[in-house]
Amino acid sequence: MNGKMWDNPATQENVEKLKGRGVEFIGPEEGMLACGYEGLGRLRKIEDIAFRAEFLLTRHDKLIV
């Protein structure tokens, strides 16, 4: 996505709603975007996402069954 998409009030409202339900967001980060602009909205590195996901999944006391 690009910065305008991320900053859109509807996106931010949905993000806050999901965070309120316990969803953890990994990103976005700043950098060169697919649209050719630079700014906030870039996908985090896959390794960072995988590392965080693995960490969260190994916390058995926080898993929802």
PDBQT receptor file of N, H, CA, C and O in Angstrom, charges set to zero:
ATOM      1  N   MET A   1       0.838  -1.165   0.000  1.00  0.00    +0.000 N 
ATOM      2  CA  MET A   1       0.000   0.000   0.000  1.00  0.00    +0.000 C 
ATOM      3  C   MET A   1       0.884   1.229   0.000  1.00  0.00    +0.000 C 
ATOM      4  O   MET A   1       2.105   1.120   0.118  1.00  0.00    +0.000 OA
ATOM      5  N   ASN A   2       0.295   2.370  -0.129  1.00  0.00    +0.000 N 
ATOM      6  H   ASN A   2      -0.697   2.459  -0.225  1.00  0.00    +0.000 HD
ATOM      7  CA  ASN A   2       1.080   3.600  -0.003  1.00  0.00    +0.000 C 
ATOM      8  C   ASN A   2       0.599   4.382   1.216  1.00  0.00    +0.000 C 
ATOM      9  O   ASN A   2      -0.357   3.989   1.885  1.00  0.00    +0.000 OA
ATOM     10  N   GLY A   3       1.275   5.491   1.494  1.00  0.00    +0.000 N 
ATOM     11  H   GLY A   3       2.052   5.811   0.951  1.00  0.00    +0.000 HD
ATOM     12  CA  GLY A   3       0.977   6.267   2.686  1.00  0.00    +0.000 C 
ATOM     13  C   GLY A   3      -0.443   6.782   2.745  1.00  0.00    +0.000 C 
ATOM     14  O   GLY A   3      -1.045   6.828   3.817  1.00  0.00    +0.000 OA
ATOM     15  N   LYS A   4      -0.985   7.172   1.600  1.00  0.00    +0.000 N 
ATOM     16  H   LYS A   4      -0.496   7.135   0.729  1.00  0.00    +0.000 HD
ATOM     17  CA  LYS A   4      -2.368   7.676   1.581  1.00  0.00    +0.000 C 
ATOM     18  C   LYS A   4      -3.353   6.575   1.957  1.00  0.00    +0.000 C 
ATOM     19  O   LYS A   4      -4.340   6.826   2.649  1.00  0.00    +0.000 OA
ATOM     20  N   MET A   5      -3.082   5.368   1.504  1.00  0.00    +0.000 N 
ATOM     21  H   MET A   5      -2.280   5.164   0.942  1.00  0.00    +0.000 HD
ATOM     22  CA  MET A   5      -3.957   4.246   1.852  1.00  0.00    +0.000 C 
ATOM     23  C   MET A   5      -3.863   3.941   3.345  1.00  0.00    +0.000 C 
ATOM     24  O   MET A   5      -4.880   3.721   4.002  1.00  0.00    +0.000 OA
ATOM     25  N   TRP A   6      -2.645   3.927   3.877  1.00  0.00    +0.000 N 
ATOM     26  H   TRP A   6      -1.818   4.105   3.343  1.00  0.00    +0.000 HD
ATOM     27  CA  TRP A   6      -2.449   3.625   5.295  1.00  0.00    +0.000 C 
ATOM     28  C   TRP A   6      -3.074   4.699   6.180  1.00  0.00    +0.000 C 
ATOM     29  O   TRP A   6      -3.678   4.385   7.206  1.00  0.00    +0.000 OA
ATOM     30  N   ASP A   7      -2.929   5.959   5.787  1.00  0.00    +0.000 N 
ATOM     31  H   ASP A   7      -2.438   6.214   4.954  1.00  0.00    +0.000 HD
ATOM     32  CA  ASP A   7      -3.445   7.064   6.592  1.00  0.00    +0.000 C 
ATOM     33  C   ASP A   7      -4.944   7.297   6.443  1.00  0.00    +0.000 C 
ATOM     34  O   ASP A   7      -5.518   8.107   7.170  1.00  0.00    +0.000 OA
ATOM     35  N   ASN A   8      -5.578   6.603   5.519  1.00  0.00    +0.000 N 
ATOM     36  H   ASN A   8      -5.112   5.944   4.928  1.00  0.00    +0.000 HD
ATOM     37  CA  ASN A   8      -7.002   6.780   5.308  1.00  0.00    +0.000 C 
ATOM     38  C   ASN A   8      -7.755   6.493   6.606  1.00  0.00    +0.000 C 
ATOM     39  O   ASN A   8      -7.481   5.493   7.269  1.00  0.00    +0.000 OA
ATOM     40  N   PRO A   9      -8.706   7.363   6.976  1.00  0.00    +0.000 N 
ATOM     41  CA  PRO A   9      -9.444   7.160   8.234  1.00  0.00    +0.000 C 
ATOM     42  C   PRO A   9     -10.116   5.788   8.337  1.00  0.00    +0.000 C 
ATOM     43  O   PRO A   9     -10.169   5.212   9.423  1.00  0.00    +0.000 OA
ATOM     44  N   ALA A  10     -10.622   5.266   7.240  1.00  0.00    +0.000 N 
ATOM     45  H   ALA A  10     -10.579   5.734   6.357  1.00  0.00    +0.000 HD
ATOM     46  CA  ALA A  10     -11.271   3.951   7.281  1.00  0.00    +0.000 C 
ATOM     47  C   ALA A  10     -10.258   2.862   7.626  1.00  0.00    +0.000 C 
ATOM     48  O   ALA A  10     -10.556   1.956   8.404  1.00  0.00    +0.000 OA
ATOM     49  N   THR A  11      -9.060   2.952   7.045  1.00  0.00    +0.000 N 
ATOM     50  H   THR A  11      -8.818   3.688   6.413  1.00  0.00    +0.000 HD
ATOM     51  CA  THR A  11      -8.006   1.979   7.352  1.00  0.00    +0.000 C 
ATOM     52  C   THR A  11      -7.617   2.077   8.811  1.00  0.00    +0.000 C 
ATOM     53  O   THR A  11      -7.521   1.060   9.497  1.00  0.00    +0.000 OA
ATOM     54  N   GLN A  12      -7.392   3.288   9.295  1.00  0.00    +0.000 N 
ATOM     55  H   GLN A  12      -7.470   4.115   8.737  1.00  0.00    +0.000 HD
ATOM     56  CA  GLN A  12      -6.983   3.470  10.681  1.00  0.00    +0.000 C 
ATOM     57  C   GLN A  12      -8.061   3.014  11.663  1.00  0.00    +0.000 C 
ATOM     58  O   GLN A  12      -7.751   2.448  12.711  1.00  0.00    +0.000 OA
ATOM     59  N   GLU A  13      -9.317   3.259  11.324  1.00  0.00    +0.000 N 
ATOM     60  H   GLU A  13      -9.569   3.719  10.472  1.00  0.00    +0.000 HD
ATOM     61  CA  GLU A  13     -10.422   2.789  12.170  1.00  0.00    +0.000 C 
ATOM     62  C   GLU A  13     -10.434   1.268  12.245  1.00  0.00    +0.000 C 
ATOM     63  O   GLU A  13     -10.617   0.695  13.319  1.00  0.00    +0.000 OA
ATOM     64  N   ASN A  14     -10.238   0.621  11.108  1.00  0.00    +0.000 N 
ATOM     65  H   ASN A  14     -10.089   1.087  10.236  1.00  0.00    +0.000 HD
ATOM     66  CA  ASN A  14     -10.228  -0.843  11.083  1.00  0.00    +0.000 C 
ATOM     67  C   ASN A  14      -9.022  -1.404  11.825  1.00  0.00    +0.000 C 
ATOM     68  O   ASN A  14      -9.139  -2.416  12.516  1.00  0.00    +0.000 OA
ATOM     69  N   VAL A  15      -7.866  -0.761  11.690  1.00  0.00    +0.000 N 
ATOM     70  H   VAL A  15      -7.771   0.061  11.129  1.00  0.00    +0.000 HD
ATOM     71  CA  VAL A  15      -6.670  -1.196  12.401  1.00  0.00    +0.000 C 
ATOM     72  C   VAL A  15      -6.902  -1.110  13.908  1.00  0.00    +0.000 C 
ATOM     73  O   VAL A  15      -6.586  -2.049  14.639  1.00  0.00    +0.000 OA
ATOM     74  N   GLU A  16      -7.445  -0.008  14.367  1.00  0.00    +0.000 N 
ATOM     75  H   GLU A  16      -7.702   0.754  13.773  1.00  0.00    +0.000 HD
ATOM     76  CA  GLU A  16      -7.703   0.150  15.803  1.00  0.00    +0.000 C 
ATOM     77  C   GLU A  16      -8.713  -0.866  16.298  1.00  0.00    +0.000 C 
ATOM     78  O   GLU A  16      -8.577  -1.391  17.404  1.00  0.00    +0.000 OA
ATOM     79  N   LYS A  17      -9.720  -1.147  15.496  1.00  0.00    +0.000 N 
ATOM     80  H   LYS A  17      -9.830  -0.720  14.598  1.00  0.00    +0.000 HD
ATOM     81  CA  LYS A  17     -10.723  -2.148  15.879  1.00  0.00    +0.000 C 
ATOM     82  C   LYS A  17     -10.068  -3.527  16.033  1.00  0.00    +0.000 C 
ATOM     83  O   LYS A  17     -10.335  -4.248  16.995  1.00  0.00    +0.000 OA
ATOM     84  N   LEU A  18      -9.218  -3.877  15.078  1.00  0.00    +0.000 N 
ATOM     85  H   LEU A  18      -9.001  -3.292  14.297  1.00  0.00    +0.000 HD
ATOM     86  CA  LEU A  18      -8.548  -5.176  15.140  1.00  0.00    +0.000 C 
ATOM     87  C   LEU A  18      -7.561  -5.243  16.297  1.00  0.00    +0.000 C 
ATOM     88  O   LEU A  18      -7.469  -6.268  16.971  1.00  0.00    +0.000 OA
ATOM     89  N   LYS A  19      -6.826  -4.165  16.533  1.00  0.00    +0.000 N 
ATOM     90  H   LYS A  19      -6.901  -3.332  15.984  1.00  0.00    +0.000 HD
ATOM     91  CA  LYS A  19      -5.910  -4.142  17.678  1.00  0.00    +0.000 C 
ATOM     92  C   LYS A  19      -6.681  -4.313  18.978  1.00  0.00    +0.000 C 
ATOM     93  O   LYS A  19      -6.212  -4.980  19.901  1.00  0.00    +0.000 OA
ATOM     94  N   GLY A  20      -7.863  -3.710  19.052  1.00  0.00    +0.000 N 
ATOM     95  H   GLY A  20      -8.244  -3.169  18.302  1.00  0.00    +0.000 HD
ATOM     96  CA  GLY A  20      -8.703  -3.852  20.224  1.00  0.00    +0.000 C 
ATOM     97  C   GLY A  20      -9.164  -5.289  20.452  1.00  0.00    +0.000 C 
ATOM     98  O   GLY A  20      -9.523  -5.666  21.568  1.00  0.00    +0.000 OA
ATOM     99  N   ARG A  21      -9.151  -6.075  19.400  1.00  0.00    +0.000 N 
ATOM    100  H   ARG A  21      -8.860  -5.769  18.493  1.00  0.00    +0.000 HD
ATOM    101  CA  ARG A  21      -9.523  -7.493  19.484  1.00  0.00    +0.000 C 
ATOM    102  C   ARG A  21      -8.308  -8.392  19.666  1.00  0.00    +0.000 C 
ATOM    103  O   ARG A  21      -8.420  -9.617  19.646  1.00  0.00    +0.000 OA
ATOM    104  N   GLY A  22      -7.126  -7.760  19.845  1.00  0.00    +0.000 N 
ATOM    105  H   GLY A  22      -7.035  -6.764  19.861  1.00  0.00    +0.000 HD
ATOM    106  CA  GLY A  22      -5.928  -8.544  20.114  1.00  0.00    +0.000 C 
ATOM    107  C   GLY A  22      -5.060  -8.875  18.922  1.00  0.00    +0.000 C 
ATOM    108  O   GLY A  22      -4.083  -9.612  19.057  1.00  0.00    +0.000 OA
ATOM    109  N   VAL A  23      -5.395  -8.349  17.758  1.00  0.00    +0.000 N 
ATOM    110  H   VAL A  23      -6.189  -7.750  17.649  1.00  0.00    +0.000 HD
ATOM    111  CA  VAL A  23      -4.587  -8.606  16.570  1.00  0.00    +0.000 C 
ATOM    112  C   VAL A  23      -3.316  -7.775  16.649  1.00  0.00    +0.000 C 
ATOM    113  O   VAL A  23      -3.363  -6.588  16.971  1.00  0.00    +0.000 OA
ATOM    114  N   GLU A  24      -2.189  -8.394  16.356  1.00  0.00    +0.000 N 
ATOM    115  H   GLU A  24      -2.151  -9.358  16.094  1.00  0.00    +0.000 HD
ATOM    116  CA  GLU A  24      -0.913  -7.676  16.332  1.00  0.00    +0.000 C 
ATOM    117  C   GLU A  24      -0.525  -7.399  14.881  1.00  0.00    +0.000 C 
ATOM    118  O   GLU A  24      -0.567  -8.293  14.035  1.00  0.00    +0.000 OA
ATOM    119  N   PHE A  25      -0.155  -6.169  14.608  1.00  0.00    +0.000 N 
ATOM    120  H   PHE A  25      -0.121  -5.443  15.295  1.00  0.00    +0.000 HD
ATOM    121  CA  PHE A  25       0.273  -5.774  13.271  1.00  0.00    +0.000 C 
ATOM    122  C   PHE A  25       1.796  -5.774  13.203  1.00  0.00    +0.000 C 
ATOM    123  O   PHE A  25       2.470  -5.319  14.128  1.00  0.00    +0.000 OA
ATOM    124  N   ILE A  26       2.319  -6.281  12.118  1.00  0.00    +0.000 N 
ATOM    125  H   ILE A  26       1.771  -6.651  11.367  1.00  0.00    +0.000 HD
ATOM    126  CA  ILE A  26       3.755  -6.312  11.876  1.00  0.00    +0.000 C 
ATOM    127  C   ILE A  26       4.012  -5.423  10.666  1.00  0.00    +0.000 C 
ATOM    128  O   ILE A  26       4.073  -5.894   9.530  1.00  0.00    +0.000 OA
ATOM    129  N   GLY A  27       4.156  -4.156  10.926  1.00  0.00    +0.000 N 
ATOM    130  H   GLY A  27       4.106  -3.773  11.848  1.00  0.00    +0.000 HD
ATOM    131  CA  GLY A  27       4.335  -3.201   9.837  1.00  0.00    +0.000 C 
ATOM    132  C   GLY A  27       3.140  -2.292   9.766  1.00  0.00    +0.000 C 
ATOM    133  O   GLY A  27       2.289  -2.349  10.653  1.00  0.00    +0.000 OA
ATOM    134  N   PRO A  28       3.034  -1.480   8.785  1.00  0.00    +0.000 N 
ATOM    135  CA  PRO A  28       3.974  -1.325   7.668  1.00  0.00    +0.000 C 
ATOM    136  C   PRO A  28       5.207  -0.535   8.091  1.00  0.00    +0.000 C 
ATOM    137  O   PRO A  28       5.273  -0.003   9.199  1.00  0.00    +0.000 OA
ATOM    138  N   GLU A  29       6.182  -0.468   7.183  1.00  0.00    +0.000 N 
ATOM    139  H   GLU A  29       6.128  -0.900   6.283  1.00  0.00    +0.000 HD
ATOM    140  CA  GLU A  29       7.376   0.312   7.444  1.00  0.00    +0.000 C 
ATOM    141  C   GLU A  29       7.586   1.322   6.324  1.00  0.00    +0.000 C 
ATOM    142  O   GLU A  29       6.891   1.299   5.309  1.00  0.00    +0.000 OA
ATOM    143  N   GLU A  30       8.548   2.200   6.525  1.00  0.00    +0.000 N 
ATOM    144  H   GLU A  30       9.113   2.219   7.349  1.00  0.00    +0.000 HD
ATOM    145  CA  GLU A  30       8.844   3.212   5.518  1.00  0.00    +0.000 C 
ATOM    146  C   GLU A  30       9.879   2.694   4.534  1.00  0.00    +0.000 C 
ATOM    147  O   GLU A  30      10.733   1.879   4.883  1.00  0.00    +0.000 OA
ATOM    148  N   GLY A  31       9.792   3.175   3.303  1.00  0.00    +0.000 N 
ATOM    149  H   GLY A  31       9.098   3.837   3.020  1.00  0.00    +0.000 HD
ATOM    150  CA  GLY A  31      10.758   2.802   2.277  1.00  0.00    +0.000 C 
ATOM    151  C   GLY A  31      10.170   3.043   0.908  1.00  0.00    +0.000 C 
ATOM    152  O   GLY A  31       9.136   3.697   0.769  1.00  0.00    +0.000 OA
ATOM    153  N   MET A  32      10.834   2.510  -0.106  1.00  0.00    +0.000 N 
ATOM    154  H   MET A  32      11.674   1.978   0.007  1.00  0.00    +0.000 HD
ATOM    155  CA  MET A  32      10.365   2.634  -1.478  1.00  0.00    +0.000 C 
ATOM    156  C   MET A  32       9.143   1.744  -1.662  1.00  0.00    +0.000 C 
ATOM    157  O   MET A  32       9.164   0.562  -1.319  1.00  0.00    +0.000 OA
ATOM    158  N   LEU A  33       8.078   2.325  -2.210  1.00  0.00    +0.000 N 
ATOM    159  H   LEU A  33       8.061   3.285  -2.489  1.00  0.00    +0.000 HD
ATOM    160  CA  LEU A  33       6.818   1.618  -2.375  1.00  0.00    +0.000 C 
ATOM    161  C   LEU A  33       6.656   1.144  -3.813  1.00  0.00    +0.000 C 
ATOM    162  O   LEU A  33       7.333   1.635  -4.716  1.00  0.00    +0.000 OA
ATOM    163  N   ALA A  34       5.767   0.200  -4.019  1.00  0.00    +0.000 N 
ATOM    164  H   ALA A  34       5.217  -0.199  -3.285  1.00  0.00    +0.000 HD
ATOM    165  CA  ALA A  34       5.540  -0.353  -5.353  1.00  0.00    +0.000 C 
ATOM    166  C   ALA A  34       5.053   0.707  -6.340  1.00  0.00    +0.000 C 
ATOM    167  O   ALA A  34       5.287   0.589  -7.543  1.00  0.00    +0.000 OA
ATOM    168  N   CYS A  35       4.378   1.739  -5.839  1.00  0.00    +0.000 N 
ATOM    169  H   CYS A  35       4.188   1.835  -4.862  1.00  0.00    +0.000 HD
ATOM    170  CA  CYS A  35       3.848   2.792  -6.706  1.00  0.00    +0.000 C 
ATOM    171  C   CYS A  35       4.937   3.763  -7.172  1.00  0.00    +0.000 C 
ATOM    172  O   CYS A  35       4.679   4.650  -7.986  1.00  0.00    +0.000 OA
ATOM    173  N   GLY A  36       6.159   3.587  -6.646  1.00  0.00    +0.000 N 
ATOM    174  H   GLY A  36       6.368   2.866  -5.985  1.00  0.00    +0.000 HD
ATOM    175  CA  GLY A  36       7.252   4.450  -7.045  1.00  0.00    +0.000 C 
ATOM    176  C   GLY A  36       7.545   5.573  -6.081  1.00  0.00    +0.000 C 
ATOM    177  O   GLY A  36       8.568   6.246  -6.213  1.00  0.00    +0.000 OA
ATOM    178  N   TYR A  37       6.674   5.795  -5.111  1.00  0.00    +0.000 N 
ATOM    179  H   TYR A  37       5.843   5.248  -5.003  1.00  0.00    +0.000 HD
ATOM    180  CA  TYR A  37       6.900   6.819  -4.097  1.00  0.00    +0.000 C 
ATOM    181  C   TYR A  37       7.637   6.201  -2.919  1.00  0.00    +0.000 C 
ATOM    182  O   TYR A  37       7.731   4.980  -2.800  1.00  0.00    +0.000 OA
ATOM    183  N   GLU A  38       8.152   7.048  -2.062  1.00  0.00    +0.000 N 
ATOM    184  H   GLU A  38       8.076   8.040  -2.159  1.00  0.00    +0.000 HD
ATOM    185  CA  GLU A  38       8.801   6.593  -0.852  1.00  0.00    +0.000 C 
ATOM    186  C   GLU A  38       7.981   7.077   0.335  1.00  0.00    +0.000 C 
ATOM    187  O   GLU A  38       7.535   8.224   0.357  1.00  0.00    +0.000 OA
ATOM    188  N   GLY A  39       7.782   6.214   1.316  1.00  0.00    +0.000 N 
ATOM    189  H   GLY A  39       8.145   5.282   1.298  1.00  0.00    +0.000 HD
ATOM    190  CA  GLY A  39       7.018   6.596   2.488  1.00  0.00    +0.000 C 
ATOM    191  C   GLY A  39       6.543   5.391   3.268  1.00  0.00    +0.000 C 
ATOM    192  O   GLY A  39       7.028   4.278   3.068  1.00  0.00    +0.000 OA
ATOM    193  N   LEU A  40       5.593   5.617   4.158  1.00  0.00    +0.000 N 
ATOM    194  H   LEU A  40       5.199   6.521   4.321  1.00  0.00    +0.000 HD
ATOM    195  CA  LEU A  40       5.039   4.573   5.006  1.00  0.00    +0.000 C 
ATOM    196  C   LEU A  40       4.033   3.747   4.212  1.00  0.00    +0.000 C 
ATOM    197  O   LEU A  40       3.196   4.298   3.498  1.00  0.00    +0.000 OA
ATOM    198  N   GLY A  41       4.116   2.440   4.336  1.00  0.00    +0.000 N 
ATOM    199  H   GLY A  41       4.797   1.991   4.916  1.00  0.00    +0.000 HD
ATOM    200  CA  GLY A  41       3.182   1.561   3.651  1.00  0.00    +0.000 C 
ATOM    201  C   GLY A  41       3.844   0.316   3.097  1.00  0.00    +0.000 C 
ATOM    202  O   GLY A  41       3.177  -0.575   2.570  1.00  0.00    +0.000 OA
ATOM    203  N   ARG A  42       5.151   0.261   3.218  1.00  0.00    +0.000 N 
ATOM    204  H   ARG A  42       5.693   0.984   3.646  1.00  0.00    +0.000 HD
ATOM    205  CA  ARG A  42       5.910  -0.853   2.668  1.00  0.00    +0.000 C 
ATOM    206  C   ARG A  42       5.737  -2.100   3.534  1.00  0.00    +0.000 C 
ATOM    207  O   ARG A  42       5.688  -2.013   4.761  1.00  0.00    +0.000 OA
ATOM    208  N   LEU A  43       5.648  -3.250   2.886  1.00  0.00    +0.000 N 
ATOM    209  H   LEU A  43       5.688  -3.320   1.890  1.00  0.00    +0.000 HD
ATOM    210  CA  LEU A  43       5.586  -4.529   3.574  1.00  0.00    +0.000 C 
ATOM    211  C   LEU A  43       6.893  -4.771   4.317  1.00  0.00    +0.000 C 
ATOM    212  O   LEU A  43       7.974  -4.552   3.768  1.00  0.00    +0.000 OA
ATOM    213  N   ARG A  44       6.797  -5.217   5.552  1.00  0.00    +0.000 N 
ATOM    214  H   ARG A  44       5.919  -5.394   5.998  1.00  0.00    +0.000 HD
ATOM    215  CA  ARG A  44       8.010  -5.555   6.312  1.00  0.00    +0.000 C 
ATOM    216  C   ARG A  44       8.723  -6.714   5.639  1.00  0.00    +0.000 C 
ATOM    217  O   ARG A  44       8.122  -7.436   4.844  1.00  0.00    +0.000 OA
ATOM    218  N   LYS A  45       9.988  -6.896   5.949  1.00  0.00    +0.000 N 
ATOM    219  H   LYS A  45      10.476  -6.310   6.595  1.00  0.00    +0.000 HD
ATOM    220  CA  LYS A  45      10.757  -8.017   5.402  1.00  0.00    +0.000 C 
ATOM    221  C   LYS A  45      10.101  -9.317   5.852  1.00  0.00    +0.000 C 
ATOM    222  O   LYS A  45       9.678  -9.450   7.000  1.00  0.00    +0.000 OA
ATOM    223  N   ILE A  46      10.024 -10.271   4.933  1.00  0.00    +0.000 N 
ATOM    224  H   ILE A  46      10.368 -10.164   4.000  1.00  0.00    +0.000 HD
ATOM    225  CA  ILE A  46       9.384 -11.556   5.216  1.00  0.00    +0.000 C 
ATOM    226  C   ILE A  46      10.038 -12.232   6.414  1.00  0.00    +0.000 C 
ATOM    227  O   ILE A  46       9.352 -12.864   7.217  1.00  0.00    +0.000 OA
ATOM    228  N   GLU A  47      11.353 -12.106   6.543  1.00  0.00    +0.000 N 
ATOM    229  H   GLU A  47      11.910 -11.593   5.891  1.00  0.00    +0.000 HD
ATOM    230  CA  GLU A  47      12.055 -12.713   7.676  1.00  0.00    +0.000 C 
ATOM    231  C   GLU A  47      11.572 -12.113   8.998  1.00  0.00    +0.000 C 
ATOM    232  O   GLU A  47      11.423 -12.829   9.988  1.00  0.00    +0.000 OA
ATOM    233  N   ASP A  48      11.330 -10.806   9.015  1.00  0.00    +0.000 N 
ATOM    234  H   ASP A  48      11.452 -10.224   8.210  1.00  0.00    +0.000 HD
ATOM    235  CA  ASP A  48      10.831 -10.151  10.232  1.00  0.00    +0.000 C 
ATOM    236  C   ASP A  48       9.426 -10.639  10.581  1.00  0.00    +0.000 C 
ATOM    237  O   ASP A  48       9.113 -10.888  11.745  1.00  0.00    +0.000 OA
ATOM    238  N   ILE A  49       8.594 -10.768   9.561  1.00  0.00    +0.000 N 
ATOM    239  H   ILE A  49       8.848 -10.565   8.616  1.00  0.00    +0.000 HD
ATOM    240  CA  ILE A  49       7.223 -11.245   9.775  1.00  0.00    +0.000 C 
ATOM    241  C   ILE A  49       7.244 -12.685  10.290  1.00  0.00    +0.000 C 
ATOM    242  O   ILE A  49       6.545 -13.016  11.248  1.00  0.00    +0.000 OA
ATOM    243  N   ALA A  50       8.047 -13.535   9.650  1.00  0.00    +0.000 N 
ATOM    244  H   ALA A  50       8.614 -13.266   8.872  1.00  0.00    +0.000 HD
ATOM    245  CA  ALA A  50       8.125 -14.942  10.055  1.00  0.00    +0.000 C 
ATOM    246  C   ALA A  50       8.662 -15.076  11.479  1.00  0.00    +0.000 C 
ATOM    247  O   ALA A  50       8.156 -15.884  12.258  1.00  0.00    +0.000 OA
ATOM    248  N   PHE A  51       9.684 -14.290  11.822  1.00  0.00    +0.000 N 
ATOM    249  H   PHE A  51      10.095 -13.634  11.189  1.00  0.00    +0.000 HD
ATOM    250  CA  PHE A  51      10.260 -14.340  13.165  1.00  0.00    +0.000 C 
ATOM    251  C   PHE A  51       9.221 -13.975  14.214  1.00  0.00    +0.000 C 
ATOM    252  O   PHE A  51       9.088 -14.660  15.228  1.00  0.00    +0.000 OA
ATOM    253  N   ARG A  52       8.489 -12.899  13.971  1.00  0.00    +0.000 N 
ATOM    254  H   ARG A  52       8.597 -12.342  13.147  1.00  0.00    +0.000 HD
ATOM    255  CA  ARG A  52       7.481 -12.447  14.937  1.00  0.00    +0.000 C 
ATOM    256  C   ARG A  52       6.326 -13.445  15.026  1.00  0.00    +0.000 C 
ATOM    257  O   ARG A  52       5.830 -13.727  16.117  1.00  0.00    +0.000 OA
ATOM    258  N   ALA A  53       5.899 -13.977  13.881  1.00  0.00    +0.000 N 
ATOM    259  H   ALA A  53       6.302 -13.747  12.995  1.00  0.00    +0.000 HD
ATOM    260  CA  ALA A  53       4.812 -14.957  13.881  1.00  0.00    +0.000 C 
ATOM    261  C   ALA A  53       5.216 -16.209  14.652  1.00  0.00    +0.000 C 
ATOM    262  O   ALA A  53       4.427 -16.743  15.432  1.00  0.00    +0.000 OA
ATOM    263  N   GLU A  54       6.443 -16.678  14.435  1.00  0.00    +0.000 N 
ATOM    264  H   GLU A  54       7.084 -16.244  13.802  1.00  0.00    +0.000 HD
ATOM    265  CA  GLU A  54       6.918 -17.856  15.161  1.00  0.00    +0.000 C 
ATOM    266  C   GLU A  54       6.966 -17.581  16.661  1.00  0.00    +0.000 C 
ATOM    267  O   GLU A  54       6.582 -18.431  17.465  1.00  0.00    +0.000 OA
ATOM    268  N   PHE A  55       7.436 -16.396  17.032  1.00  0.00    +0.000 N 
ATOM    269  H   PHE A  55       7.747 -15.706  16.378  1.00  0.00    +0.000 HD
ATOM    270  CA  PHE A  55       7.468 -16.027  18.455  1.00  0.00    +0.000 C 
ATOM    271  C   PHE A  55       6.068 -16.057  19.057  1.00  0.00    +0.000 C 
ATOM    272  O   PHE A  55       5.862 -16.614  20.135  1.00  0.00    +0.000 OA
ATOM    273  N   LEU A  56       5.113 -15.461  18.363  1.00  0.00    +0.000 N 
ATOM    274  H   LEU A  56       5.280 -15.008  17.487  1.00  0.00    +0.000 HD
ATOM    275  CA  LEU A  56       3.746 -15.413  18.886  1.00  0.00    +0.000 C 
ATOM    276  C   LEU A  56       3.128 -16.804  18.978  1.00  0.00    +0.000 C 
ATOM    277  O   LEU A  56       2.399 -17.100  19.924  1.00  0.00    +0.000 OA
ATOM    278  N   LEU A  57       3.415 -17.650  18.004  1.00  0.00    +0.000 N 
ATOM    279  H   LEU A  57       4.007 -17.409  17.235  1.00  0.00    +0.000 HD
ATOM    280  CA  LEU A  57       2.842 -18.996  18.002  1.00  0.00    +0.000 C 
ATOM    281  C   LEU A  57       3.434 -19.892  19.080  1.00  0.00    +0.000 C 
ATOM    282  O   LEU A  57       2.788 -20.850  19.505  1.00  0.00    +0.000 OA
ATOM    283  N   THR A  58       4.632 -19.604  19.523  1.00  0.00    +0.000 N 
ATOM    284  H   THR A  58       5.156 -18.825  19.177  1.00  0.00    +0.000 HD
ATOM    285  CA  THR A  58       5.245 -20.428  20.570  1.00  0.00    +0.000 C 
ATOM    286  C   THR A  58       4.841 -19.994  21.963  1.00  0.00    +0.000 C 
ATOM    287  O   THR A  58       5.205 -20.651  22.938  1.00  0.00    +0.000 OA
ATOM    288  N   ARG A  59       4.107 -18.917  22.081  1.00  0.00    +0.000 N 
ATOM    289  H   ARG A  59       3.812 -18.383  21.288  1.00  0.00    +0.000 HD
ATOM    290  CA  ARG A  59       3.607 -18.464  23.386  1.00  0.00    +0.000 C 
ATOM    291  C   ARG A  59       2.279 -19.169  23.657  1.00  0.00    +0.000 C 
ATOM    292  O   ARG A  59       1.209 -18.597  23.451  1.00  0.00    +0.000 OA
ATOM    293  N   HIS A  60       2.358 -20.379  24.107  1.00  0.00    +0.000 N 
ATOM    294  H   HIS A  60       3.227 -20.843  24.274  1.00  0.00    +0.000 HD
ATOM    295  CA  HIS A  60       1.180 -21.232  24.275  1.00  0.00    +0.000 C 
ATOM    296  C   HIS A  60       0.125 -20.640  25.206  1.00  0.00    +0.000 C 
ATOM    297  O   HIS A  60      -1.063 -20.918  25.044  1.00  0.00    +0.000 OA
ATOM    298  N   ASP A  61       0.534 -19.838  26.167  1.00  0.00    +0.000 N 
ATOM    299  H   ASP A  61       1.499 -19.611  26.298  1.00  0.00    +0.000 HD
ATOM    300  CA  ASP A  61      -0.437 -19.259  27.089  1.00  0.00    +0.000 C 
ATOM    301  C   ASP A  61      -1.311 -18.220  26.426  1.00  0.00    +0.000 C 
ATOM    302  O   ASP A  61      -2.339 -17.841  26.986  1.00  0.00    +0.000 OA
ATOM    303  N   LYS A  62      -0.933 -17.742  25.244  1.00  0.00    +0.000 N 
ATOM    304  H   LYS A  62      -0.098 -18.050  24.789  1.00  0.00    +0.000 HD
ATOM    305  CA  LYS A  62      -1.714 -16.702  24.569  1.00  0.00    +0.000 C 
ATOM    306  C   LYS A  62      -2.501 -17.247  23.367  1.00  0.00    +0.000 C 
ATOM    307  O   LYS A  62      -3.225 -16.494  22.716  1.00  0.00    +0.000 OA
ATOM    308  N   LEU A  63      -2.367 -18.525  23.072  1.00  0.00    +0.000 N 
ATOM    309  H   LEU A  63      -1.778 -19.136  23.600  1.00  0.00    +0.000 HD
ATOM    310  CA  LEU A  63      -3.073 -19.086  21.914  1.00  0.00    +0.000 C 
ATOM    311  C   LEU A  63      -4.574 -19.164  22.183  1.00  0.00    +0.000 C 
ATOM    312  O   LEU A  63      -5.010 -19.469  23.293  1.00  0.00    +0.000 OA
ATOM    313  N   ILE A  64      -5.332 -18.886  21.164  1.00  0.00    +0.000 N 
ATOM    314  H   ILE A  64      -4.978 -18.638  20.263  1.00  0.00    +0.000 HD
ATOM    315  CA  ILE A  64      -6.783 -19.006  21.231  1.00  0.00    +0.000 C 
ATOM    316  C   ILE A  64      -7.165 -20.324  20.575  1.00  0.00    +0.000 C 
ATOM    317  O   ILE A  64      -6.827 -20.564  19.417  1.00  0.00    +0.000 OA
ATOM    318  N   VAL A  65      -7.855 -21.161  21.298  1.00  0.00    +0.000 N 
ATOM    319  H   VAL A  65      -8.130 -20.965  22.239  1.00  0.00    +0.000 HD
ATOM    320  CA  VAL A  65      -8.222 -22.481  20.757  1.00  0.00    +0.000 C 
ATOM    321  C   VAL A  65      -9.694 -22.529  20.489  1.00  0.00    +0.000 C 
ATOM    322  O   VAL A  65     -10.206 -23.551  20.031  1.00  0.00    +0.000 OA
TER     323      VAL A  65
